[in-house]
């Protein structure tokens, strides 16, 4: 895989993500086609060694952009984050040249500090399922804490109920962006569903099957997923003007 080509695509997508409101970024048809083609090429190149990342990229590139009335591409910020994570992961793996059971410090720099604090030691000791579980417990605890700040004295919901209550599309306690537009509404809905789904599917990997043993790679992917969601909550807290 051409590391320069990969790096240029990561830089371009990160520049889009760094804007105040990525969902308002408008791309020309030619740029949309070019970015999609580059993502497809990278996904095909990594399909044998990193099939899950390849599938993520091929799925995500189809929903990264939606067309406005002028036929221009509007960016889906949730999907943009997923693609950047996948490309960052490939770039980091390419830097190491060999698959290591524990990521180098560069890989840990992509993990949210709150997740890193509760999961890094467990992960490095080989307790991948425990590390993943604690990451999503930390995510759950933070959202419950936000509920307690906004609704002091009330019974605090847990798990997917906490996510759908705090980040509700109709009457949210915490907003990710301006929901008055279709794009803003979809962003709120998307993150709410991702957070609720994470609580149902990923919070307790050990409980899903007594025989389930997470690999180092799968454990890290789950930490990265928890981190992506935690960083999204950072943005929502800032946008909503909440002091934690």
C-alpha positions as CSV (number, residue, x, y, z in Angstrom):
1,X,0.0,0.0,0.0
2,X,1.3,3.4,-1.0
3,X,1.9,5.2,2.4
4,X,2.1,8.6,0.7
5,X,-1.3,8.1,-1.0
6,X,-2.8,6.8,2.2
7,X,-1.4,9.8,4.2
8,X,-2.8,12.3,1.7
9,X,-6.3,10.9,1.9
10,X,-6.1,10.9,5.8
11,X,-5.0,14.5,5.8
12,X,-7.8,15.6,3.4
13,X,-10.5,13.8,5.5
14,X,-9.0,15.2,8.7
15,X,-9.1,18.7,7.3
16,X,-12.9,18.2,6.6
17,X,-13.4,16.8,10.1
18,X,-11.6,19.7,11.7
19,X,-14.1,22.3,10.5
20,X,-16.6,23.6,13.0
21,X,-19.5,21.8,11.3
22,X,-18.4,19.0,9.0
23,X,-22.0,18.3,8.1
24,X,-22.1,21.7,6.3
25,X,-19.1,21.0,4.1
26,X,-20.0,20.8,0.4
27,X,-18.0,18.8,-2.0
28,X,-18.0,19.0,-5.8
29,X,-19.1,15.9,-7.7
30,X,-15.5,15.3,-9.0
31,X,-14.1,15.4,-5.5
32,X,-16.8,13.0,-4.2
33,X,-16.0,10.6,-7.0
34,X,-12.2,10.9,-6.4
35,X,-12.5,10.3,-2.6
36,X,-14.8,7.3,-3.1
37,X,-12.4,5.8,-5.7
38,X,-9.4,6.3,-3.4
39,X,-11.3,4.6,-0.5
40,X,-12.2,1.7,-2.7
41,X,-8.6,1.2,-3.8
42,X,-7.3,1.2,-0.3
43,X,-10.1,-1.1,0.9
44,X,-9.2,-3.6,-1.9
45,X,-5.5,-3.5,-1.1
46,X,-6.0,-4.3,2.6
47,X,-8.8,-6.9,2.1
48,X,-6.6,-9.9,2.7
49,X,-4.7,-8.7,5.7
50,X,-7.4,-6.5,7.3
51,X,-10.8,-7.8,6.0
52,X,-12.9,-6.0,8.7
53,X,-11.3,-2.6,8.0
54,X,-11.8,-3.3,4.3
55,X,-15.5,-4.1,4.8
56,X,-15.9,-1.0,7.0
57,X,-14.4,1.2,4.3
58,X,-16.4,-0.3,1.4
59,X,-19.6,0.1,3.4
60,X,-18.9,3.6,4.7
61,X,-17.8,5.1,1.4
62,X,-21.4,4.6,0.0
63,X,-22.9,6.7,2.8
64,X,-20.2,9.2,3.4
65,X,-21.8,11.7,1.1
66,X,-25.4,12.7,0.3
67,X,-26.5,14.9,-2.5
68,X,-28.0,18.4,-2.0
69,X,-30.4,20.0,-4.5
70,X,-27.5,21.2,-6.6
71,X,-26.1,17.6,-6.8
72,X,-23.2,18.5,-4.6
73,X,-21.9,16.1,-1.9
74,X,-22.8,16.8,1.8
75,X,-20.6,15.1,4.3
76,X,-22.0,12.6,6.9
77,X,-19.7,13.4,10.0
78,X,-20.4,10.1,11.7
79,X,-19.3,8.1,8.7
80,X,-16.4,10.4,8.2
81,X,-15.2,9.5,11.7
82,X,-15.5,5.8,11.0
83,X,-13.5,6.1,7.8
84,X,-10.7,8.2,9.4
85,X,-10.4,5.6,12.2
86,X,-10.1,2.8,9.6
87,X,-7.5,4.7,7.6
88,X,-5.6,5.7,10.7
89,X,-5.5,2.1,11.8
90,X,-4.1,1.0,8.4
91,X,-1.5,3.7,8.5
92,X,-0.4,2.7,12.1
93,X,-0.2,-1.0,11.1
94,X,1.9,-0.1,8.1
95,X,4.3,1.9,10.3
96,X,4.8,-1.1,12.6
97,X,5.4,-3.5,9.6
98,X,4.5,-6.4,11.8
99,X,1.4,-7.3,13.7
100,X,2.0,-6.9,17.4
101,X,-0.3,-8.1,20.1
102,X,-0.1,-4.7,21.8
103,X,-0.3,-1.5,19.8
104,X,2.6,0.9,20.0
105,X,2.3,4.2,21.8
106,X,1.3,5.9,18.6
107,X,-1.8,3.8,18.4
108,X,-2.7,4.6,22.0
109,X,-2.6,8.3,21.0
110,X,-5.8,7.7,19.1
111,X,-7.6,6.5,22.2
112,X,-9.6,8.9,24.3
113,X,-7.9,9.7,27.6
114,X,-10.8,8.5,29.7
115,X,-10.8,5.1,27.8
116,X,-7.0,4.9,28.0
117,X,-7.1,5.5,31.7
118,X,-9.4,2.5,32.4
119,X,-8.4,0.1,29.7
120,X,-4.7,0.5,28.7
121,X,-3.2,-1.6,31.6
122,X,-5.8,-4.4,31.1
123,X,-5.1,-4.5,27.4
124,X,-1.3,-4.6,27.7
125,X,-1.7,-7.4,30.2
126,X,-3.6,-9.4,27.7
127,X,-7.1,-9.0,29.2
128,X,-8.7,-7.8,26.0
129,X,-12.3,-8.5,26.8
130,X,-12.0,-6.8,30.2
131,X,-10.3,-3.8,28.6
132,X,-13.2,-3.5,26.1
133,X,-15.8,-4.0,28.8
134,X,-14.3,-1.3,31.0
135,X,-14.1,1.1,28.0
136,X,-17.9,0.9,27.5
137,X,-18.6,1.0,31.2
138,X,-16.7,4.3,31.3
139,X,-18.8,5.5,28.4
140,X,-22.0,4.5,30.1
141,X,-20.9,6.1,33.4
142,X,-20.1,9.4,31.7
143,X,-23.6,9.6,30.1
144,X,-25.2,8.7,33.5
145,X,-23.2,11.5,35.1
146,X,-24.4,13.9,32.4
147,X,-28.0,12.9,33.2
148,X,-27.4,13.5,36.9
149,X,-26.0,17.0,36.2
150,X,-29.0,18.0,34.1
151,X,-31.7,16.1,36.1
152,X,-30.4,16.2,39.7
153,X,-32.3,14.1,42.1
154,X,-34.0,12.0,39.4
155,X,-33.6,8.3,38.9
156,X,-30.7,7.8,36.5
157,X,-31.3,5.4,33.5
158,X,-28.7,2.9,32.5
159,X,-27.3,1.4,29.3
160,X,-29.2,1.9,26.0
161,X,-32.0,3.6,27.9
162,X,-29.5,6.2,29.2
163,X,-28.3,6.8,25.6
164,X,-31.7,7.2,24.0
165,X,-32.9,9.5,26.9
166,X,-29.8,11.8,27.1
167,X,-29.4,12.0,23.3
168,X,-33.0,11.7,22.2
169,X,-33.8,13.0,18.7
170,X,-37.0,14.8,19.9
171,X,-36.2,16.1,23.4
172,X,-32.5,15.6,24.0
173,X,-30.7,16.6,27.2
174,X,-27.5,16.9,25.3
175,X,-27.3,17.9,21.6
176,X,-24.5,17.1,19.1
177,X,-25.4,20.0,16.8
178,X,-28.3,22.1,15.5
179,X,-31.2,19.7,15.0
180,X,-33.3,22.1,13.0
181,X,-31.8,20.9,9.7
182,X,-32.2,17.4,8.3
183,X,-28.5,16.9,8.5
184,X,-28.4,17.9,12.1
185,X,-31.3,15.7,13.0
186,X,-29.7,12.8,11.3
187,X,-26.4,13.4,13.2
188,X,-28.3,13.4,16.5
189,X,-30.2,10.3,15.6
190,X,-27.0,8.5,14.3
191,X,-25.0,9.1,17.4
192,X,-27.9,8.2,19.6
193,X,-28.3,4.9,17.8
194,X,-24.6,4.1,17.8
195,X,-24.3,4.8,21.5
196,X,-27.4,2.7,22.3
197,X,-26.2,-0.1,20.1
198,X,-22.8,-0.1,21.7
199,X,-24.4,-0.6,25.1
200,X,-26.4,-3.5,23.8
201,X,-23.7,-5.2,21.7
202,X,-20.4,-4.3,23.2
203,X,-20.6,-3.2,26.8
204,X,-20.2,-6.7,28.3
205,X,-18.4,-9.0,25.7
206,X,-17.8,-11.7,28.4
207,X,-21.5,-12.1,29.1
208,X,-22.4,-12.7,25.4
209,X,-20.7,-16.1,25.3
210,X,-18.7,-17.9,27.8
211,X,-16.5,-19.2,25.0
212,X,-15.9,-15.8,23.5
213,X,-12.2,-14.7,23.6
214,X,-11.3,-11.4,22.1
215,X,-8.2,-11.2,20.0
216,X,-5.8,-8.3,20.5
217,X,-6.9,-6.8,17.2
218,X,-10.6,-7.0,18.0
219,X,-10.0,-5.7,21.5
220,X,-8.3,-2.7,20.1
221,X,-11.0,-2.1,17.6
222,X,-13.6,-2.0,20.4
223,X,-11.4,0.5,22.3
224,X,-11.2,2.6,19.2
225,X,-15.0,2.5,18.8
226,X,-15.5,3.5,22.4
227,X,-13.0,6.4,21.9
228,X,-14.8,7.6,18.8
229,X,-18.0,7.8,20.7
230,X,-16.4,9.4,23.7
231,X,-14.8,12.1,21.5
232,X,-18.3,12.7,20.0
233,X,-19.7,13.2,23.5
234,X,-16.9,15.7,24.1
235,X,-18.2,17.7,21.2
236,X,-21.8,17.4,22.3
237,X,-21.0,18.6,25.8
238,X,-19.2,21.6,24.4
239,X,-22.0,22.4,21.9
240,X,-24.6,22.1,24.7
241,X,-22.6,24.3,27.0
242,X,-22.5,21.7,29.8
243,X,-19.9,21.9,32.6
244,X,-19.0,18.4,33.9
